[in-house]
Amino acid sequence: ASRAEAGWVDPADFFCPVDQPGLLRDDYAPGDLKFDPFGLMPEDAKDFELMQTKELQNGRLAMLAAAGFLAQEAVVGQGNIEHLQSMYV
């Protein structure tokens, strides 16, 4: 199942309120897709919340890094690969 199918109520569902688009399912916790083949998801609710926070911080850091790539490209006028190639040629 995709994340959208696991987390959100289907808009075509009879029980989905029309005035609440994007309604999450009652049994869904963000980040819990019931797929954990290596058993890394914490069993304790407090540890799970800590893992969620770590994942959010990691995603935010990745977005800042992507913004840095775009800023560098805007300033230098070259893409990252081209910039690296020009440095080592």
C-alpha positions in Angstrom: 0.0 0.0 0.0 1.2 3.5 -0.7 1.6 6.1 2.0 -1.5 7.9 0.9 -3.6 4.7 1.1 -2.2 3.9 4.5 -2.5 7.3 6.1 -5.3 9.2 4.6 -9.0 8.5 4.4 -10.1 7.9 0.8 -12.0 11.0 -0.5 -14.4 8.7 -2.3 -15.2 6.8 0.9 -18.7 7.2 2.2 -17.5 8.0 5.7 -15.1 10.8 4.6 -16.5 14.2 5.6 -16.7 16.6 2.6 -15.5 19.5 4.7 -12.3 17.8 5.9 -10.1 17.0 2.9 -6.8 15.3 3.8 -8.3 13.6 6.9 -5.9 11.1 8.5 -7.0 7.6 9.5 -7.5 7.1 13.2 -5.1 4.1 13.4 -2.3 5.9 11.5 0.7 7.5 13.1 2.9 9.6 10.8 6.0 7.6 9.9 4.5 4.3 10.7 3.8 2.4 7.5 3.7 -1.0 9.1 6.9 -1.9 7.2 9.8 -2.8 9.4 11.7 -5.8 8.0 14.8 -5.2 10.2 12.9 -4.5 13.4 14.3 -1.0 13.9 11.0 0.7 14.9 10.9 1.2 18.7 8.1 -0.6 20.6 7.8 2.1 23.3 5.6 5.1 22.4 8.2 7.6 23.8 11.0 6.0 21.8 8.8 6.1 18.7 8.2 9.8 19.2 11.9 10.4 19.6 12.6 8.5 16.4 9.9 10.6 14.6 11.6 13.8 15.8 15.0 12.6 14.6 13.5 11.7 11.2 11.9 15.2 10.9 15.2 16.9 11.8 17.0 14.8 9.2 14.5 15.8 6.6 14.8 19.4 7.5 18.5 19.3 7.2 18.3 17.6 3.8 16.0 20.4 2.6 18.5 23.0 3.8 21.3 21.1 1.9 19.1 21.1 -1.2 18.5 24.8 -0.9 22.3 25.3 -0.5 22.8 23.4 -3.8 20.3 25.7 -5.6 21.9 28.8 -4.1 25.4 27.8 -5.2 24.1 27.1 -8.7 22.4 30.5 -8.8 25.5 32.3 -7.7 28.2 30.4 -9.6 26.1 29.8 -12.7 27.1 26.1 -12.9 25.5 23.0 -11.7 27.1 21.1 -8.9 28.6 18.4 -11.1 30.0 21.0 -13.5 31.4 23.0 -10.6 33.2 19.9 -9.2 34.5 19.0 -12.6 36.0 22.5 -13.2 37.7 22.3 -9.8 39.5 19.1 -10.6 40.5 19.5 -14.2 
